[in-house]
Amino acid sequence: MRNILVAMGVVGVLLGSQGASEAQLSVTPTRLANEPAATLLLPYFEVELPAAIGGKSAGITTLFTVNNASATAVLAHVTLWTDLAVPVTNFNIYLTGYDTQTVDLLDVLNGHLPQTASVGQDPGDAVSNQGPISQDINFASCNGRFPYPDSVPVESTQHMRAALTGKPSALFGGLCAGRALGGKKPIARGYITIDTVNNCTVRFPGEPGYFAFGDATNQNVLWGDYAMISKKGKVARGDALIHIQASATDPLTSDPGEYTFYQRYVANTSTDYRQPLATNYAGRFINDPKNPVFPSGTSVIVWRDTKISQNPFVCGTTPNPFPLNNEQVIVFDEQENPEIPVPPPIPPFPSQELAPFPAAAQIVKVGGPAFPVSTKAGWIFFNLNTTVAGSPSPAVDPAAAQAAVTMVLESKGKYSAAYRAVNLDNATSAGISHQRIGF
């Protein structure tokens, strides 16, 4: 088990350790930054679906914006994944130089894709306008694809709605692709990746030809943000998208066997060249209904690497590797007292350490049934490493598992605040935390 200094120090105290030694987190050249990147990650989305395709919804929806930081026109390839990491659909967005495009996922799940086109399909700039200092080039591979039709085929829309709500999809042969969490109204859930590409590909990141001199490029020019908006609750939560840079020259993202963001889809060859995320995080929380600022408490958005490619599965079953485990989650109050959340014991079975983040993408309430916390305020240490059978894990650390954590604090429909939890390491071979405290 790898744990950072603070967490292992706490474990030492809990186990009666004396005289714990000191250690420090290592700093490596490969670090995550809120800078233009070749891949963007929207770690979790929700969309309350209207009863009929094309209908309006008064519930929650998710919007994201993708921007081009360069004067050169680019293609951004958007993939929608279920909350169990099964790819559902993809589409391309053309961005002229310094362009921006906002996408409402309710529109997508009503069958309407973003309307963009390169100069070859839009010579009069009727679809994608070109600014005075922006480049507008032709992607011939987009002929016949851009601009997208006003509505995609109804079968495709039904497929997206079914797959993202945990129901069987006809296009998946009656199989399921996500969790069916129930509820009065269907909620589509999942996450999104956005990659720079050199053609209007229809491939998913896991398909042959997408990486290794195929579709994806290493253009670190994309940046963006997202917001989940509840019209009914009159509140929104948002953050910057997670920016994942690519480098074919950095040994930590290009040497075979290194842990990269898309490692599970490139057979551990590092040919995606994308930097991995962190495995350990720290985030502040409030869990007190009498708190004057955030009485609604805190929720945690968690994206996790499944470490193996996911396929549709028989409905009602739980595919490997779910539920995802974790090495350690510790809650500290504001007097530095630790609490290890555990589910209540069910006789004759004793209580055991909790795994509150079992899916690839989820939002979990601090103090809720899935994450019971008695502490009213403090911070949480997340060590989300876990071993997955059959994964192409790096030899240096088979249990390393990248993740992304965002803390969301809310105030009864008046306002909310969301912020990225602090990275305590990164999943490169030089950055994974290995510190241990003697007991």
BELHURA-V746244 format. One record per run of one state. SS is the DSSP state (helix for helix, strand for strand, loop for the rest). FROM is the first residue (numbers start at 0). TO is the last residue. If there is no record, write none. Layout:
SS FROM TO
SS FROM TO
This chain:
loop 0 3
helix 4 13
loop 14 35
strand 36 36
loop 37 37
strand 38 47
loop 48 58
strand 59 67
loop 68 72
strand 73 81
loop 82 85
strand 86 94
loop 95 98
strand 99 103
helix 104 108
loop 109 138
helix 139 141
loop 142 152
helix 153 162
loop 163 167
strand 168 168
helix 169 171
loop 172 173
strand 174 175
loop 176 185
strand 186 196
loop 197 214
strand 215 215
loop 216 220
strand 221 229
loop 230 233
strand 234 239
loop 240 240
strand 241 243
loop 244 244
strand 245 245
loop 246 249
helix 250 253
loop 254 261
helix 262 264
loop 265 272
strand 273 273
loop 274 276
strand 277 277
loop 278 278
strand 279 285
loop 286 295
strand 296 303
loop 304 311
strand 312 312
loop 313 326
strand 327 332
loop 333 336
strand 337 338
loop 339 340
strand 341 341
loop 342 344
strand 345 345
loop 346 347
strand 348 348
loop 349 351
strand 352 352
loop 353 359
strand 360 364
loop 365 375
strand 376 382
loop 383 401
strand 402 409
loop 410 414
strand 415 419
loop 420 420
strand 421 422
loop 423 438
